[in-house]
Amino acid sequence: MDTSPTRLLIHGASGRMGQALLRLAAEQPACTVVAAVTRRAPAQRVVDGVPHFAATELGGVPAFDAAVDFSLPEGFDAVLALCVDRGCPLVSGTTGIDAAQQDALATAATRIPVVWASNFSLGVAVLAELVERAAAALPGWDVDIVESHHVHKKDAPSGTALTLGQAAGSAGQAVRYASLRAGDIVGEHMVQFTGLGERIELTHRATHRDIFARGALHVARSLVGRPPGAYRVRDLLD
């Protein structure tokens, strides 16, 4: 059994998620970052032992086992193409990709393993599975999703709330949404099922943003060696 560390390419390394990925990967013996790619030319070529590359130098990065992408839509096409060219998995949390990019991702999934997710929390992945099971078991109940985030988050409902809504909707349930923006809330999602005389509440509360980076690293390691396909975070919990 191969016990060597998973070689990672971090794409979007200068962003908040990219910095968290670099910090957490350095603490995990199961990971080694072989390249950190930033939008602009890096001020230093090597930082804490990790080679840094500009986005324009993407084609020259060393061999890697999986790429983790938290960048911008304009950088998404290049890293997807690189992964397809090298036959390596792609894990992406880049938001705002358009329909053409979603189609390209689906096409890539016929050749490599890919994961795109709005939320990489392992707890949220479990919550989505519970929501789907509850919705299937409780036909005719009202389903409401209440999500809370910090005041700077502009999209509402959140991507995670919509993902949870899809989980409930897969059982044919109609879903209503409510959004709250207050203070510095990292993220809270409550899915409420209401019947006559009873109510079920399934809730996830994020208290630190590191959970998203930690989950993405778990997914990247788990994706290596898998057959091509479009995977969900919940498919990779084991």
Sequence and secondary structure as in RCSB ss.txt:
>XXXX:A:sequence
MDTSPTRLLIHGASGRMGQALLRLAAEQPACTVVAAVTRRAPAQRVVDGVPHFAATELGGVPAFDAAVDFSLPEG
FDAVLALCVDRGCPLVSGTTGIDAAQQDALATAATRIPVVWASNFSLGVAVLAELVERAAAALPGWDVDIVESHH
VHKKDAPSGTALTLGQAAGSAGQAVRYASLRAGDIVGEHMVQFTGLGERIELTHRATHRDIFARGALHVARSLVG
RPPGAYRVRDLLD
>XXXX:A:secstr
   S EEEEEESTTSHHHHHHHHHHHT TTEEEEEEEESS  S SEETTEEEEEGGGGGG    SEEEE S HHH
HHHHHHHHHHHT  EEE      HHHHHHHHHHTTTSEEEE S   HHHHHHHHHHHHHHHHSTT EEEEEEEE 
TT   SS HHHHHHHHHHHTTT  EEEEEEE TT  EEEEEEEEETTEEEEEEEEE  THHHHHHHHHHHHHHTT
  SEEE GGGG  
